[in-house]
């Protein structure tokens, strides 16, 4: 996929990212410093049509795998 997007980490701050993979339930993002992104964040990209709330499932220093939505919105998820 390799589409440019941005992650809103608060109401005043966004950081650029590259969307590598996307499915119906989530995305894999690459960014300069994944540690700056909170566990729940807003992802924006032209192809999404609207901003999407995401919840990180895993992360490395420069990548995040995330589900669309918050944990309580995903069937079968128990916190």
For each residue, the residues with C-beta under 8 A, 3 or more apart:
1: 19 20 21 22
2: 18 19 20
3: 18 19 45 46 47
4: 16 17 18 19 45
5: 16 17 18 19 29 43 44 45 48
6: 14 15 16 17 43 44 45
7: 14 15 17 29 31 37 41 42 43 44
8: 11 13 14 41 42 43 44 51
9: 13 14 15 36 37 38 41
10: 13
11: 8
12:
13: 8 9 10
14: 6 7 8 9 44
15: 6 7 9 31 32 33 36 37
16: 4 5 6 31 32
17: 4 5 6 7 29 30 31 43
18: 2 3 4 5 29 30 31
19: 1 2 3 4 5 22 27 28 29 43 45
20: 1 2 27 28 29 30 63
21: 1 27 28
22: 1 19 26 27 28
23: 26 27
24:
25: 67 68 74
26: 22 23 54 57 65 66 67 68
27: 19 20 21 22 23 43 54 65 66 68
28: 19 20 21 22 63 64 65 66
29: 5 7 17 18 19 20 34 43 63 64 65 66
30: 17 18 20 62 63
31: 7 15 16 17 18 34 36 37 62 63 64
32: 15 16 62
33: 15 36 61 62
34: 29 31 37 59 60 61 62 63 64
35: 59 61
36: 9 15 31 33
37: 7 9 15 31 34 41 56 59 64
38: 9 41 56
39: 55 56
40: 53 54 55 56 70
41: 7 8 9 37 38 53 54 56 66
42: 7 8 51 52 53 54
43: 5 6 7 8 17 19 27 29 48 51 52 53 54 66
44: 5 6 7 8 14 48 51 52
45: 3 4 5 6 19 48
46: 3
47: 3
48: 5 43 44 45 51 52
49:
50:
51: 8 42 43 44 48
52: 42 43 44 48 68
53: 40 41 42 43 68 69 70
54: 26 27 40 41 42 43 66 67 68 69
55: 39 40 66 67 69 70 71
56: 37 38 39 40 41 59 64 65 66
57: 26 65 66 67
58: 64 65
59: 34 35 37 56 63 64 65
60: 34 63
61: 33 34 35
62: 30 31 32 33 34
63: 20 28 29 30 31 34 59 60
64: 28 29 31 34 37 56 58 59
65: 26 27 28 29 56 57 58 59
66: 26 27 28 29 41 43 54 55 56 57
67: 25 26 54 55 57 71 74
68: 25 26 27 52 53 54
69: 53 54 55 73 74
70: 40 53 55 73 74
71: 55 67 74 77 79
72: 77 79
73: 69 70
74: 25 67 69 70 71 77
75:
76:
77: 71 72 74
78:
79: 71 72
